[in-house]
Amino acid sequence: MKRKHQKTLELIFSHTVSSNIAWRDIEALLGELGATIEEHEGARVLVRLFGDRRVCHRPHPSPMTDKGAVASLRAWLNENGVRP
């Protein structure tokens, strides 16, 4: 895994949930893990990873992901054995 993706993963798993993670960095990390990402209506994106499908909302107008989305992503990654 590239250092940039490792850093994003560390931010996702930081002890206080971070709200300083750009959505494009999360998408890049998911792509590195083997996810396919499909654009849907509005700001929705479909992420297929770990044999599972998740619908996420791309943040707007700010590019930063909110704490709730980061916590949800952390739980999903943790359930599937992805940790920093």
PyRosetta script that sets phi, psi and omega in degrees:
from pyrosetta import init, pose_from_sequence

init()
pose = pose_from_sequence("MKRKHQKTLELIFSHTVSSNIAWRDIEALLGELGATIEEHEGARVLVRLFGDRRVCHRPHPSPMTDKGAVASLRAWLNENGVRP")
pose.set_psi(1, 136.2)
pose.set_omega(1, 178.8)
pose.set_phi(2, -65.5)
pose.set_psi(2, 153.3)
pose.set_omega(2, -178.6)
pose.set_phi(3, -58.2)
pose.set_psi(3, -39.0)
pose.set_omega(3, -179.4)
pose.set_phi(4, -62.0)
pose.set_psi(4, -42.0)
pose.set_omega(4, 179.3)
pose.set_phi(5, -69.3)
pose.set_psi(5, -37.0)
pose.set_omega(5, 177.2)
pose.set_phi(6, -62.3)
pose.set_psi(6, -40.2)
pose.set_omega(6, 179.1)
pose.set_phi(7, -65.2)
pose.set_psi(7, -41.2)
pose.set_omega(7, 176.9)
pose.set_phi(8, -61.9)
pose.set_psi(8, -43.4)
pose.set_omega(8, 178.8)
pose.set_phi(9, -62.1)
pose.set_psi(9, -40.6)
pose.set_omega(9, 177.1)
pose.set_phi(10, -63.9)
pose.set_psi(10, -38.0)
pose.set_omega(10, 177.1)
pose.set_phi(11, -64.7)
pose.set_psi(11, -40.5)
pose.set_omega(11, 179.7)
pose.set_phi(12, -62.8)
pose.set_psi(12, -37.4)
pose.set_omega(12, -177.3)
pose.set_phi(13, -95.2)
pose.set_psi(13, 9.4)
pose.set_omega(13, 179.2)
pose.set_phi(14, -62.9)
pose.set_psi(14, 152.9)
pose.set_omega(14, -172.9)
pose.set_phi(15, -63.1)
pose.set_psi(15, -39.0)
pose.set_omega(15, 171.0)
pose.set_phi(16, -98.1)
pose.set_psi(16, 130.3)
pose.set_omega(16, -175.9)
pose.set_phi(17, -61.9)
pose.set_psi(17, 125.6)
pose.set_omega(17, -176.3)
pose.set_phi(18, -85.9)
pose.set_psi(18, 142.7)
pose.set_omega(18, 172.8)
pose.set_phi(19, -115.5)
pose.set_psi(19, 19.8)
pose.set_omega(19, -178.8)
pose.set_phi(20, -107.3)
pose.set_psi(20, 28.2)
pose.set_omega(20, -178.1)
pose.set_phi(21, -107.8)
pose.set_psi(21, 121.0)
pose.set_omega(21, 178.8)
pose.set_phi(22, -71.5)
pose.set_psi(22, 139.4)
pose.set_omega(22, -179.4)
pose.set_phi(23, -58.2)
pose.set_psi(23, -37.8)
pose.set_omega(23, -178.9)
pose.set_phi(24, -62.4)
pose.set_psi(24, -31.8)
pose.set_omega(24, 176.8)
pose.set_phi(25, -69.7)
pose.set_psi(25, -37.9)
pose.set_omega(25, 177.1)
pose.set_phi(26, -66.2)
pose.set_psi(26, -43.8)
pose.set_omega(26, 177.3)
pose.set_phi(27, -60.2)
pose.set_psi(27, -41.5)
pose.set_omega(27, 178.9)
pose.set_phi(28, -63.6)
pose.set_psi(28, -41.7)
pose.set_omega(28, 177.5)
pose.set_phi(29, -62.3)
pose.set_psi(29, -46.6)
pose.set_omega(29, 179.9)
pose.set_phi(30, -61.6)
pose.set_psi(30, -40.0)
pose.set_omega(30, 176.4)
pose.set_phi(31, -62.0)
pose.set_psi(31, -40.2)
pose.set_omega(31, 178.2)
pose.set_phi(32, -63.9)
pose.set_psi(32, -31.5)
pose.set_omega(32, 179.3)
pose.set_phi(33, -81.1)
pose.set_psi(33, -4.9)
pose.set_omega(33, 176.6)
pose.set_phi(34, 104.9)
pose.set_psi(34, 11.3)
pose.set_omega(34, -178.7)
pose.set_phi(35, -74.3)
pose.set_psi(35, 149.8)
pose.set_omega(35, 167.1)
pose.set_phi(36, -107.2)
pose.set_psi(36, 136.6)
pose.set_omega(36, -175.9)
pose.set_phi(37, -122.0)
pose.set_psi(37, 124.2)
pose.set_omega(37, -178.9)
pose.set_phi(38, -117.0)
pose.set_psi(38, 136.8)
pose.set_omega(38, 176.0)
pose.set_phi(39, -75.4)
pose.set_psi(39, 139.5)
pose.set_omega(39, 174.8)
pose.set_phi(40, -129.3)
pose.set_psi(40, -166.3)
pose.set_omega(40, -175.9)
pose.set_phi(41, -59.3)
pose.set_psi(41, 140.7)
pose.set_omega(41, 177.0)
pose.set_phi(42, 58.8)
pose.set_psi(42, -126.6)
pose.set_omega(42, -177.3)
pose.set_phi(43, -99.2)
pose.set_psi(43, 12.2)
pose.set_omega(43, -178.2)
pose.set_phi(44, -81.2)
pose.set_psi(44, 141.5)
pose.set_omega(44, 172.8)
pose.set_phi(45, -132.7)
pose.set_psi(45, 140.9)
pose.set_omega(45, 177.4)
pose.set_phi(46, -99.4)
pose.set_psi(46, 123.7)
pose.set_omega(46, -179.8)
pose.set_phi(47, -111.0)
pose.set_psi(47, 123.3)
pose.set_omega(47, 175.8)
pose.set_phi(48, -109.9)
pose.set_psi(48, 117.8)
pose.set_omega(48, -178.0)
pose.set_phi(49, -159.3)
pose.set_psi(49, 145.5)
pose.set_omega(49, 179.3)
pose.set_phi(50, 60.7)
pose.set_psi(50, 27.5)
pose.set_omega(50, -177.8)
pose.set_phi(51, 71.6)
pose.set_psi(51, 18.9)
pose.set_omega(51, -175.8)
pose.set_phi(52, -126.9)
pose.set_psi(52, 156.7)
pose.set_omega(52, 175.8)
pose.set_phi(53, -121.7)
pose.set_psi(53, 133.6)
pose.set_omega(53, 177.5)
pose.set_phi(54, -131.7)
pose.set_psi(54, 138.5)
pose.set_omega(54, 173.9)
pose.set_phi(55, -100.2)
pose.set_psi(55, 124.6)
pose.set_omega(55, 179.4)
pose.set_phi(56, -117.0)
pose.set_psi(56, 158.3)
pose.set_omega(56, 175.7)
pose.set_phi(57, -110.5)
pose.set_psi(57, 121.4)
pose.set_omega(57, 177.1)
pose.set_phi(58, -68.7)
pose.set_psi(58, 128.3)
pose.set_omega(58, -177.7)
pose.set_phi(59, -66.9)
pose.set_psi(59, 146.2)
pose.set_omega(59, 176.2)
pose.set_phi(60, -156.8)
pose.set_psi(60, 151.8)
pose.set_omega(60, -3.2)
pose.set_phi(61, -76.5)
pose.set_psi(61, -14.6)
pose.set_omega(61, 178.7)
pose.set_phi(62, -80.9)
pose.set_psi(62, 142.8)
pose.set_omega(62, 179.7)
pose.set_phi(63, -81.3)
pose.set_psi(63, -2.7)
pose.set_omega(63, -176.6)
pose.set_phi(64, -86.2)
pose.set_psi(64, 139.0)
pose.set_omega(64, -178.9)
pose.set_phi(65, -82.0)
pose.set_psi(65, 136.7)
pose.set_omega(65, -177.6)
pose.set_phi(66, -76.7)
pose.set_psi(66, 165.3)
pose.set_omega(66, -173.9)
pose.set_phi(67, -62.8)
pose.set_psi(67, -36.7)
pose.set_omega(67, 179.9)
pose.set_phi(68, -63.4)
pose.set_psi(68, -42.8)
pose.set_omega(68, 179.0)
pose.set_phi(69, -67.0)
pose.set_psi(69, -38.1)
pose.set_omega(69, 178.7)
pose.set_phi(70, -65.6)
pose.set_psi(70, -42.8)
pose.set_omega(70, 179.3)
pose.set_phi(71, -63.7)
pose.set_psi(71, -40.8)
pose.set_omega(71, 178.2)
pose.set_phi(72, -64.8)
pose.set_psi(72, -42.7)
pose.set_omega(72, 178.0)
pose.set_phi(73, -63.9)
pose.set_psi(73, -41.1)
pose.set_omega(73, 178.5)
pose.set_phi(74, -59.5)
pose.set_psi(74, -45.6)
pose.set_omega(74, 179.9)
pose.set_phi(75, -62.9)
pose.set_psi(75, -42.5)
pose.set_omega(75, -179.4)
pose.set_phi(76, -63.8)
pose.set_psi(76, -45.2)
pose.set_omega(76, 178.8)
pose.set_phi(77, -65.1)
pose.set_psi(77, -42.2)
pose.set_omega(77, -178.8)
pose.set_phi(78, -63.5)
pose.set_psi(78, -41.4)
pose.set_omega(78, 177.7)
pose.set_phi(79, -58.3)
pose.set_psi(79, -29.5)
pose.set_omega(79, -176.0)
pose.set_phi(80, -103.9)
pose.set_psi(80, 16.3)
pose.set_omega(80, 172.2)
pose.set_phi(81, 78.9)
pose.set_psi(81, 16.0)
pose.set_omega(81, 178.0)
pose.set_phi(82, -96.8)
pose.set_psi(82, 117.6)
pose.set_omega(82, 179.9)
pose.set_phi(83, -141.1)
pose.set_psi(83, 156.4)
pose.set_omega(83, 179.0)
pose.set_phi(84, -69.0)
pose.dump_pdb("model.pdb")
